[in-house]
Amino acid sequence: MFRRSSRSKSLILLVMLAVTTNVGCAINMLALPYFLFAGEPKIPPPVTLCEKKKDTKRILVLAFADNSIQWGHQSVDDELTGLLVSQIIQADKRFEVVPERAIREWKDRNSNWIDKDPQAIGEHFDVDYVLFVEVTTFNLNTTRNQFLLQGHADVLFKVWDVNKDALLFSDVFERDYPSNRSIELQDLQSEDQFRRMFLRRVAQELSWYIVPHQTADEIDDA
């Protein structure tokens, strides 16, 4: 089960030092992550799809949410697909990702695509890997308070190796957003803004399954 790692001990110690020690000058707290993590080695992904620096891989992202999820959150699968595609491309130029528009058009022509053989799908798109992203839970308000928002998502993440015709990796991703508090609705432009923020964060963290990231990237939450 994929969970975000805790903040580094160095960050905690430095923050405590800055708060408790009179250093005689102003400290820019917002600059702390830069000084802490600049030059820090990136955290490797649990799945390495590109072994060498000059490797290139072509991948397909397929997201799915059943009708119970889509009700109230229409097109959440298509939105997540587009966001995840963007995250992967930005993070690692070695990946060539099938464009979200082409994926959506294919899904529209194949309404029963979820029942298709993953190997056949991968061969159709001529890719090395197929990333299956199944949203099993997506809730914007776990607080049950109409004036407070805290989202929760459960996502089944799988990587299918088309060259080997085999399931390479499978895991369950869980995310509360924000992770340890709720947000007052009056502090946001709209609930839809919160939904977009939440989906972007989920997409970013899902990308970490196959691309490296820095510890500083984990310091988020609206």
C-alpha positions in Angstrom: 0.0 0.0 0.0 1.4 3.3 -1.1 1.7 6.0 1.6 3.6 9.2 1.5 6.8 9.2 3.5 7.2 11.4 6.6 9.0 14.7 6.3 12.7 14.5 6.8 14.1 14.8 10.3 16.3 17.6 9.1 13.3 19.7 8.2 11.8 19.2 11.6 15.0 20.0 13.5 15.6 23.1 11.4 12.1 24.4 11.9 12.3 23.8 15.7 15.7 25.7 15.7 14.3 28.6 13.8 11.3 28.8 16.1 13.1 28.4 19.5 16.4 30.1 18.9 16.9 33.9 18.7 19.3 34.1 15.8 19.2 37.9 15.6 17.8 38.1 12.0 14.6 37.5 10.2 14.1 34.0 8.8 12.2 33.4 5.6 10.2 30.2 6.6 8.9 29.8 3.0 12.5 29.4 1.8 13.3 26.5 4.2 12.4 23.7 1.8 14.8 25.1 -0.8 17.7 25.1 1.5 16.9 21.7 2.9 16.3 19.9 -0.3 18.3 21.7 -2.9 20.6 19.1 -4.4 19.1 16.3 -2.4 19.0 13.0 -4.3 15.6 12.1 -5.6 13.5 9.4 -4.1 13.3 6.5 -6.7 10.0 5.1 -7.7 8.9 1.6 -6.6 8.7 0.6 -10.3 11.6 1.4 -12.6 10.4 1.4 -16.2 13.5 3.1 -17.7 16.6 1.4 -16.6 19.2 3.6 -18.3 19.4 7.4 -18.8 18.9 7.1 -22.6 16.1 4.6 -22.3 12.7 5.6 -23.8 9.4 3.9 -23.1 6.0 4.4 -24.6 3.2 4.1 -22.1 -0.6 4.3 -22.0 -2.6 5.6 -19.0 -6.1 4.1 -18.7 -8.3 5.4 -15.8 -11.6 4.0 -14.8 -14.4 4.9 -12.3 -17.6 2.9 -12.2 -21.1 4.6 -12.2 -21.2 4.9 -8.4 -18.1 7.0 -8.5 -19.1 9.0 -11.7 -22.4 10.0 -10.1 -21.6 13.4 -8.8 -18.1 13.3 -10.2 -18.6 13.0 -13.9 -15.5 12.5 -16.0 -13.3 12.1 -12.9 -11.5 9.3 -14.8 -10.8 11.4 -17.9 -9.6 14.3 -15.7 -7.3 12.1 -13.8 -5.9 10.6 -17.0 -5.1 14.0 -18.4 -3.5 15.2 -15.2 -1.4 12.0 -14.7 -0.2 12.1 -18.3 1.0 15.7 -17.8 2.7 14.8 -14.5 4.6 11.9 -16.1 5.7 13.9 -19.1 6.9 16.8 -17.0 8.8 14.6 -14.5 10.7 12.3 -17.0 11.2 13.2 -20.6 12.1 9.5 -21.4 8.5 8.6 -21.4 6.3 9.0 -24.4 2.7 9.0 -23.2 -0.3 8.4 -25.5 -2.2 11.8 -25.5 -5.2 12.0 -23.2 -7.4 13.1 -26.2 -6.5 9.9 -28.1 -7.3 7.8 -25.1 -10.7 9.5 -24.6 -11.7 9.0 -28.2 -10.7 5.3 -28.1 -12.7 4.8 -24.9 -15.7 6.5 -26.5 -15.5 4.0 -29.4 -15.0 1.0 -27.1 -17.6 1.4 -24.3 -16.7 -2.1 -23.0 -13.0 -1.4 -23.0 -12.7 -2.4 -19.3 -13.4 -6.0 -20.2 -10.7 -6.1 -22.9 -7.5 -8.0 -22.5 -4.8 -5.6 -21.3 -2.2 -7.2 -23.6 -4.5 -6.5 -26.6 -5.0 -2.9 -25.6 -1.3 -2.4 -25.2 -0.6 -3.9 -28.6 -3.3 -1.8 -30.2 -1.6 1.4 -28.9 1.9 0.0 -29.6 3.1 0.8 -26.1 5.6 -0.8 -23.7 3.5 -0.5 -20.6 -0.2 0.1 -19.8 -0.9 2.0 -16.5 -4.4 1.0 -15.2 -5.8 3.5 -12.7 -9.1 2.4 -11.1 -10.7 5.0 -8.8 -12.6 2.9 -6.2 -13.4 5.8 -3.8 -13.6 9.5 -4.5 -15.2 11.8 -1.8 -14.8 15.5 -1.4 -16.4 15.7 2.0 -15.5 13.0 4.6 -16.4 15.4 7.4 -20.1 15.3 6.7 -20.1 19.0 7.4 -21.4 21.1 4.4 -19.1 24.0 5.4 -15.9 21.9 5.7 -14.1 19.9 3.0 -11.6 17.1 3.3 -11.3 14.6 0.4 -10.5 10.9 0.3 -9.5 8.8 -2.6 -8.7 5.1 -3.0 -7.1 4.1 -6.3 -6.0 0.7 -7.6 -2.8 1.2 -9.6 -1.4 -1.5 -12.0 1.4 -1.6 -14.5 1.1 -4.1 -17.3 4.2 -5.1 -19.2 3.2 -5.5 -22.8 6.6 -6.8 -23.9 6.3 -9.6 -21.4 2.5 -10.0 -21.5 2.5 -9.9 -17.7 1.3 -7.8 -14.7 4.4 -6.0 -13.5 3.1 -4.2 -10.5 -0.1 -3.6 -8.4 -0.8 -1.5 -5.4 -3.6 0.4 -3.6 -3.1 4.1 -3.2 -4.9 5.9 -0.4 -5.0 9.7 0.1 -6.8 12.1 2.4 -6.6 15.7 1.2 -5.5 17.7 3.1 -3.9 14.9 5.0 -4.6 16.0 8.6 -7.2 18.7 8.6 -10.2 20.0 6.8 -10.7 23.3 4.8 -13.5 25.8 5.3 -15.5 26.2 2.2 -15.6 29.9 2.6 -11.8 29.9 2.1 -12.2 28.6 -1.4 -13.6 30.0 -4.6 -15.8 27.0 -4.9 -16.1 23.3 -4.2 -15.1 22.7 -7.9 -11.8 24.5 -7.1 -11.2 22.1 -4.3 -12.0 19.1 -6.5 -9.4 20.3 -9.1 -6.8 20.8 -6.4 -7.4 17.3 -5.0 -7.3 15.6 -8.4 -4.0 17.4 -9.3 -2.5 16.2 -6.0 -3.7 12.6 -6.6 -2.2 12.6 -10.1 1.1 14.0 -8.9 1.5 11.3 -6.2 0.3 8.5 -8.6 3.1 9.6 -11.0 5.6 8.8 -8.2 5.0 5.1 -8.8 7.1 5.4 -12.0 9.0 8.7 -11.8 11.4 9.9 -9.0 10.5 12.8 -6.8 12.1 14.9 -4.0 11.2 15.0 -0.4 10.3 18.6 -0.8 7.5 17.6 -3.2 5.7 15.9 -0.3 5.3 19.1 1.6 1.9 20.0 0.1 -1.5 20.2 1.4 -3.8 23.1 0.6 
